Amino acid sequence: MNQLKSRSPGGAMSAEDFAIYASYQINAGGLFVGTLKVIRKTDGRMLFPFQGAPVLGPYPSRQEARDAAASHGELIVKSDIANPES
């Protein structure tokens, strides 16, 4: 089954055209780092992570790590809507 979302030609992209998966993991020092995956649904392109992507953290709490990952994901989506990568 194809999970790509079709968009009308010339139609503007919106936040619904993206999937953001934000979470966290614990590093070797016992601190929390955010994990993030951002996918453009219209073509299935993974925008984050990419080769050389920054580490999101560390943070003292799991909630801060998750919130930082979600905020970074929202920034990536806004940036891609304004200037889409091909």
Helices and strands as residue ranges (DSSP letters): G 15-17, E 18-26, E 32-40, E 45-48, E 56-59, H 62-82
